[in-house]
């Protein structure tokens, strides 16, 4: 099972800007997903952007942990080189991992990134 180490993350502003400006966007009820094809030799990578509108620091960090885990467990289903940015919307009601996983996978399917 692949981990979520430094190679699986979008980290700096330049990488985020490249996805925002050169990628596509899919909008769901509780999550917005930006994505673009990156280096096909690399695995899929995830960046997280969680606004203070979502809640306090505890709530924001909880949502980030849930998204990281959903991405980590389903990373092998995504195309190589894919770069994703997940943005939970204000009022996101996720209580646990299952909610985050469902929304993330639904948006990936809607965008045509995974077939299952």
Backbone as ProteinMPNN parsed JSONL, in Angstrom:
{"seq_chain_A": "XXXXXXXXXXXXXXXXXXXXXXXXXXXXXXXXXXXXXXXXXXXXXXXXXXXXXXXXXXXXXXXXXXXXXXXXXXXXXXXXXXXXXXXXXXXXXXXXXXXXXXXXXXXXXXXXXXXX", "coords_chain_A": {"N_chain_A": [[0.848, -1.183, 0.0], [0.753, 2.127, -0.992], [2.414, 4.938, 0.504], [2.135, 8.236, 1.962], [4.278, 10.067, 1.389], [6.866, 12.601, 0.906], [7.114, 12.637, -1.91], [4.555, 12.292, -2.787], [3.18, 14.588, -2.531], [1.997, 17.901, -3.28], [3.789, 20.764, -2.817], [4.953, 23.457, -2.883], [4.219, 26.927, -3.744], [4.519, 27.362, -6.484], [3.982, 24.834, -7.626], [1.281, 24.488, -6.916], [0.141, 26.701, -8.244], [0.644, 26.0, -10.89], [-1.125, 23.839, -11.24], [-3.622, 25.069, -10.707], [-3.729, 27.02, -12.768], [-3.165, 25.633, -15.152], [-4.716, 23.401, -15.159], [-7.767, 21.466, -14.782], [-11.102, 21.811, -13.391], [-13.33, 20.323, -11.089], [-16.444, 20.365, -9.547], [-18.023, 19.584, -6.534], [-20.594, 18.909, -4.081], [-19.505, 19.217, -1.476], [-16.811, 19.457, -1.909], [-14.128, 20.72, -3.896], [-12.248, 19.998, -6.746], [-9.212, 20.329, -8.299], [-7.243, 19.44, -11.104], [-4.541, 18.079, -13.04], [-2.53, 16.701, -15.675], [0.639, 15.578, -14.948], [4.112, 14.866, -14.66], [4.555, 11.843, -16.208], [6.23, 9.86, -15.267], [6.215, 10.019, -12.58], [4.312, 9.277, -9.594], [0.795, 9.72, -8.708], [-0.025, 12.894, -7.243], [-0.924, 14.892, -4.394], [-2.327, 17.95, -3.321], [-3.401, 20.083, -0.706], [-5.838, 22.469, 0.124], [-7.237, 24.269, 2.49], [-9.608, 26.352, 3.624], [-10.045, 28.913, 6.149], [-12.686, 29.354, 6.441], [-13.917, 26.945, 6.643], [-13.715, 26.075, 9.229], [-12.402, 25.958, 12.628], [-8.88, 25.514, 13.555], [-8.586, 22.871, 14.425], [-10.703, 21.541, 13.154], [-10.061, 22.037, 10.429], [-7.585, 20.693, 10.2], [-8.423, 18.087, 10.73], [-10.057, 17.553, 8.485], [-8.083, 17.655, 6.512], [-6.487, 15.449, 7.25], [-8.328, 13.37, 6.793], [-8.735, 13.574, 3.998], [-6.115, 13.113, 3.064], [-5.761, 10.435, 3.842], [-7.791, 9.129, 2.381], [-6.871, 9.64, -0.211], [-4.357, 8.346, -0.082], [-5.062, 5.62, 0.239], [-6.328, 5.087, -2.16], [-4.639, 5.753, -4.137], [-3.326, 4.134, -6.003], [-5.261, 3.677, -7.914], [-5.41, 5.893, -9.457], [-4.281, 7.761, -12.354], [-0.845, 7.695, -13.428], [1.335, 10.386, -12.685], [-0.626, 12.272, -12.244], [-1.756, 15.323, -10.891], [-3.346, 16.618, -8.138], [-5.517, 18.929, -6.493], [-7.25, 19.342, -3.605], [-10.058, 20.926, -2.246], [-11.912, 21.484, 0.404], [-15.221, 22.649, 0.811], [-16.805, 25.467, 2.451], [-18.729, 24.692, 5.295], [-18.543, 21.987, 5.087], [-19.622, 18.807, 5.912], [-18.348, 16.455, 6.787], [-17.964, 13.623, 8.828], [-16.354, 11.459, 9.183], [-13.871, 9.174, 7.822], [-15.144, 7.725, 5.753], [-16.97, 9.51, 4.609], [-15.299, 11.498, 3.482], [-13.837, 9.925, 1.696], [-15.866, 9.015, -0.045], [-16.753, 11.455, -1.253], [-14.345, 12.356, -2.465], [-13.697, 10.214, -4.242], [-16.025, 10.178, -5.803], [-15.846, 12.665, -7.136], [-13.47, 12.236, -8.551], [-14.301, 10.192, -10.261], [-16.304, 11.587, -11.669], [-14.735, 13.405, -13.015], [-13.49, 11.707, -14.71], [-11.171, 10.426, -13.994], [-10.854, 8.027, -12.635], [-12.202, 4.761, -13.179], [-13.823, 3.011, -11.755]], "CA_chain_A": [[0.0, 0.0, 0.0], [1.612, 3.308, -1.06], [2.304, 5.903, 1.589], [1.907, 9.633, 1.594], [5.534, 10.732, 1.671], [7.125, 13.86, 0.2], [6.912, 12.517, -3.36], [3.118, 12.212, -3.069], [2.581, 15.865, -2.143], [2.299, 19.184, -3.907], [4.226, 21.509, -1.647], [5.203, 24.897, -2.949], [3.27, 27.783, -4.452], [4.694, 27.162, -7.926], [3.278, 23.612, -8.006], [-0.146, 24.755, -6.801], [-0.232, 27.624, -9.308], [0.665, 25.257, -12.148], [-2.362, 23.062, -11.315], [-4.749, 26.003, -10.807], [-3.749, 27.72, -14.044], [-3.088, 24.755, -16.317], [-5.525, 22.209, -14.986], [-9.225, 21.537, -14.887], [-11.77, 21.86, -12.099], [-14.6, 19.619, -10.931], [-17.065, 20.878, -8.333], [-19.016, 18.757, -5.872], [-21.344, 19.586, -3.028], [-18.661, 19.537, -0.323], [-15.399, 19.424, -2.277], [-13.729, 21.165, -5.225], [-11.049, 19.261, -7.123], [-8.454, 20.773, -9.464], [-6.352, 18.35, -11.504], [-3.846, 18.19, -14.316], [-1.546, 15.657, -15.933], [2.006, 16.022, -14.692], [5.173, 13.976, -15.127], [4.045, 10.474, -16.196], [7.157, 8.972, -14.559], [5.931, 10.151, -11.15], [2.997, 8.819, -9.175], [-0.159, 10.793, -8.437], [0.343, 13.76, -6.117], [-2.058, 15.612, -3.824], [-2.149, 19.176, -2.567], [-4.61, 20.413, 0.043], [-6.06, 23.87, 0.41], [-8.412, 24.286, 3.371], [-9.854, 27.723, 4.059], [-10.509, 29.103, 7.524], [-14.147, 29.364, 6.393], [-14.365, 25.591, 6.946], [-13.807, 25.933, 10.679], [-11.182, 26.273, 13.37], [-7.699, 24.744, 13.163], [-8.83, 21.449, 14.688], [-11.583, 21.061, 12.078], [-9.31, 22.053, 9.172], [-6.601, 19.61, 10.222], [-9.165, 16.822, 10.635], [-10.434, 17.372, 7.083], [-6.862, 17.344, 5.765], [-6.12, 14.053, 7.544], [-9.275, 12.487, 6.115], [-8.441, 13.598, 2.564], [-4.834, 12.428, 2.837], [-5.954, 8.997, 3.978], [-8.578, 8.681, 1.224], [-5.952, 9.661, -1.352], [-3.333, 7.322, 0.111], [-5.616, 4.285, 0.035], [-6.812, 4.922, -3.533], [-3.634, 6.34, -5.023], [-2.986, 3.216, -7.093], [-6.332, 3.703, -8.909], [-5.289, 7.136, -10.218], [-3.255, 7.715, -13.392], [0.501, 8.155, -13.078], [1.622, 11.775, -13.021], [-1.752, 13.146, -11.953], [-1.596, 16.273, -9.798], [-4.668, 16.986, -7.631], [-5.657, 19.831, -5.345], [-8.571, 19.185, -3.005], [-10.465, 22.099, -1.49], [-13.225, 21.302, 1.041], [-16.006, 23.881, 0.818], [-17.328, 25.9, 3.747], [-19.882, 23.903, 5.708], [-18.288, 20.572, 4.799], [-20.143, 18.104, 7.086], [-17.753, 15.128, 6.972], [-17.766, 13.156, 10.205], [-15.325, 10.431, 9.216], [-13.136, 8.819, 6.618], [-16.051, 7.269, 4.697], [-17.541, 10.689, 3.941], [-14.246, 12.111, 2.664], [-13.536, 8.982, 0.622], [-16.972, 9.033, -1.007], [-16.722, 12.696, -2.029], [-13.137, 12.387, -3.296], [-13.82, 9.24, -5.334], [-17.101, 10.626, -6.701], [-15.323, 13.722, -8.007], [-12.498, 11.625, -9.472], [-15.088, 9.512, -11.295], [-16.957, 12.623, -12.452], [-13.69, 13.997, -13.872], [-12.971, 10.675, -15.603], [-9.824, 10.033, -13.564], [-10.922, 6.604, -12.324], [-13.339, 4.152, -13.874], [-14.64, 2.169, -10.864]], "C_chain_A": [[0.893, 1.246, 0.0], [1.358, 4.275, 0.089], [1.995, 7.295, 1.071], [3.143, 10.431, 1.976], [5.695, 12.0, 0.852], [6.893, 13.79, -1.312], [5.445, 12.479, -3.752], [2.417, 13.538, -2.815], [2.941, 16.983, -3.113], [2.632, 20.1, -2.752], [4.321, 23.008, -1.827], [4.196, 25.628, -3.843], [3.341, 27.57, -5.952], [3.93, 25.925, -8.407], [1.759, 23.809, -7.949], [-0.613, 25.64, -7.95], [-0.298, 26.914, -10.659], [-0.628, 24.443, -12.325], [-3.566, 23.99, -11.483], [-4.849, 26.609, -12.202], [-3.804, 26.8, -15.254], [-3.959, 23.525, -16.233], [-7.001, 22.451, -15.207], [-9.824, 21.466, -13.498], [-13.067, 21.077, -12.159], [-15.161, 20.022, -9.58], [-18.11, 19.892, -7.825], [-19.704, 19.556, -4.784], [-20.447, 20.063, -1.89], [-17.177, 19.667, -0.657], [-15.217, 19.975, -3.689], [-12.4, 20.497, -5.526], [-10.456, 19.867, -8.388], [-7.496, 19.646, -9.814], [-5.705, 18.666, -12.843], [-2.887, 17.024, -14.447], [-0.162, 16.246, -15.736], [2.996, 15.066, -15.317], [4.696, 12.528, -15.058], [4.976, 9.477, -15.5], [6.917, 9.007, -13.055], [4.547, 9.582, -10.849], [2.056, 9.99, -8.989], [0.251, 11.598, -7.209], [-0.859, 14.58, -5.694], [-1.588, 16.868, -3.108], [-3.467, 19.492, -1.883], [-4.66, 21.905, 0.302], [-7.354, 23.946, 1.21], [-8.533, 25.678, 3.97], [-10.289, 27.778, 5.517], [-12.032, 29.193, 7.585], [-14.729, 27.998, 6.762], [-14.535, 25.394, 8.45], [-12.495, 26.295, 11.343], [-10.043, 25.332, 12.963], [-7.899, 23.248, 13.365], [-9.662, 20.849, 13.56], [-10.835, 21.002, 10.741], [-8.304, 20.913, 9.113], [-7.263, 18.246, 10.126], [-9.547, 16.54, 9.186], [-9.213, 17.023, 6.23], [-6.421, 15.907, 6.008], [-7.037, 13.076, 6.817], [-9.001, 12.431, 4.61], [-7.129, 12.896, 2.238], [-5.004, 10.917, 2.876], [-6.759, 8.438, 2.806], [-7.69, 8.627, -0.02], [-4.935, 8.531, -1.251], [-3.865, 5.927, -0.216], [-6.067, 4.034, -1.4], [-5.844, 5.478, -4.561], [-3.306, 5.443, -6.218], [-4.067, 3.148, -8.175], [-6.234, 4.926, -9.825], [-4.18, 7.025, -11.254], [-1.909, 8.259, -12.898], [0.671, 9.603, -13.513], [0.489, 12.748, -12.727], [-1.423, 14.051, -10.768], [-2.978, 16.776, -9.413], [-4.545, 18.046, -6.559], [-7.092, 19.68, -4.865], [-8.853, 20.384, -2.108], [-11.843, 21.833, -0.889], [-13.946, 22.644, 1.127], [-16.489, 24.203, 2.227], [-18.594, 25.109, 4.062], [-19.735, 22.431, 5.425], [-18.653, 19.731, 6.034], [-19.488, 16.757, 7.388], [-17.543, 14.815, 8.441], [-16.638, 12.138, 10.292], [-14.732, 10.177, 7.846], [-14.077, 8.454, 5.466], [-16.651, 8.439, 3.923], [-16.522, 11.335, 3.006], [-13.923, 11.219, 1.461], [-14.617, 9.031, -0.455], [-16.914, 10.289, -1.878], [-15.516, 12.76, -2.958], [-13.264, 11.437, -4.479], [-14.931, 9.621, -6.314], [-16.611, 11.712, -7.655], [-14.292, 13.189, -8.993], [-13.218, 10.883, -10.596], [-15.748, 10.529, -12.234], [-15.976, 13.256, -13.438], [-13.116, 12.978, -14.853], [-11.57, 10.206, -15.241], [-9.747, 8.572, -13.157], [-12.208, 6.037, -12.897], [-14.286, 3.42, -12.925], [-15.76, 2.927, -10.229]], "O_chain_A": [[1.712, 1.407, 0.905], [0.235, 4.408, 0.577], [1.644, 7.492, -0.092], [3.071, 11.356, 2.785], [4.759, 12.426, 0.175], [6.512, 14.789, -1.924], [5.119, 12.619, -4.93], [1.19, 13.609, -2.876], [4.031, 17.01, -3.686], [1.855, 20.212, -1.804], [3.812, 23.76, -0.996], [3.435, 25.012, -4.59], [2.311, 27.596, -6.626], [3.302, 25.955, -9.465], [1.037, 23.348, -8.833], [-1.644, 25.367, -8.565], [-1.182, 27.188, -11.471], [-1.163, 24.365, -13.431], [-4.438, 23.725, -12.311], [-5.944, 26.7, -12.759], [-4.415, 27.139, -16.268], [-3.946, 22.69, -17.138], [-7.423, 23.48, -15.735], [-9.144, 21.106, -12.537], [-13.81, 21.148, -13.138], [-14.443, 20.023, -8.58], [-18.965, 19.427, -8.578], [-19.425, 20.74, -4.594], [-20.607, 21.178, -1.395], [-16.37, 19.957, 0.227], [-16.042, 19.732, -4.57], [-11.523, 20.434, -4.664], [-11.115, 19.915, -9.426], [-6.989, 18.966, -8.923], [-6.244, 19.413, -13.659], [-2.479, 16.429, -13.45], [0.164, 17.293, -16.296], [2.744, 14.515, -16.389], [4.452, 12.02, -13.963], [4.555, 8.366, -15.176], [7.37, 8.118, -12.334], [3.719, 9.428, -11.747], [2.475, 11.142, -9.1], [0.804, 11.053, -6.254], [-1.709, 14.926, -6.515], [-0.59, 16.856, -2.387], [-4.534, 19.2, -2.423], [-3.656, 22.526, 0.652], [-8.437, 23.715, 0.673], [-7.669, 26.122, 4.726], [-10.833, 26.811, 6.051], [-12.61, 29.117, 8.669], [-15.894, 27.901, 7.148], [-15.399, 24.634, 8.889], [-11.596, 26.859, 10.719], [-10.231, 24.455, 12.121], [-7.43, 22.445, 12.559], [-9.351, 19.764, 13.067], [-10.962, 20.024, 10.003], [-8.184, 20.241, 8.088], [-6.715, 17.339, 9.5], [-9.382, 15.418, 8.707], [-9.301, 16.19, 5.328], [-6.024, 15.217, 5.069], [-6.574, 12.067, 6.284], [-9.033, 11.353, 4.016], [-7.041, 12.167, 1.25], [-4.453, 10.202, 2.038], [-6.429, 7.369, 2.292], [-7.756, 7.67, -0.791], [-4.68, 7.836, -2.234], [-3.186, 5.143, -0.878], [-6.177, 2.88, -1.815], [-6.2, 5.652, -5.727], [-3.04, 5.935, -7.314], [-3.813, 2.611, -9.253], [-6.905, 4.984, -10.855], [-3.229, 6.269, -11.056], [-1.854, 9.162, -12.063], [0.205, 9.997, -14.583], [0.645, 13.948, -12.949], [-0.875, 13.595, -9.764], [-3.707, 17.301, -10.255], [-3.575, 18.06, -5.801], [-8.035, 19.868, -5.633], [-8.007, 20.802, -1.318], [-12.848, 21.942, -1.592], [-13.342, 23.657, 1.479], [-16.571, 23.324, 3.085], [-19.428, 24.886, 3.185], [-20.713, 21.688, 5.513], [-18.058, 19.918, 7.095], [-20.031, 15.985, 8.179], [-17.017, 15.63, 9.199], [-16.032, 11.97, 11.35], [-15.038, 10.853, 6.864], [-13.828, 8.836, 4.323], [-16.819, 8.356, 2.707], [-16.847, 11.677, 1.869], [-13.757, 11.709, 0.344], [-14.307, 9.083, -1.645], [-17.016, 10.201, -3.101], [-15.643, 13.172, -4.112], [-12.966, 11.821, -5.61], [-14.795, 9.411, -7.52], [-16.925, 11.685, -8.845], [-14.24, 13.634, -10.14], [-12.795, 10.939, -11.751], [-15.747, 10.347, -13.452], [-16.348, 13.6, -14.561], [-12.337, 13.342, -15.734], [-10.861, 9.652, -16.081], [-8.702, 7.939, -13.311], [-13.189, 6.759, -13.076], [-15.454, 3.227, -13.265], [-16.531, 2.357, -9.457]]}, "name": "protein", "num_of_chains": 1, "seq": "XXXXXXXXXXXXXXXXXXXXXXXXXXXXXXXXXXXXXXXXXXXXXXXXXXXXXXXXXXXXXXXXXXXXXXXXXXXXXXXXXXXXXXXXXXXXXXXXXXXXXXXXXXXXXXXXXXXX"}
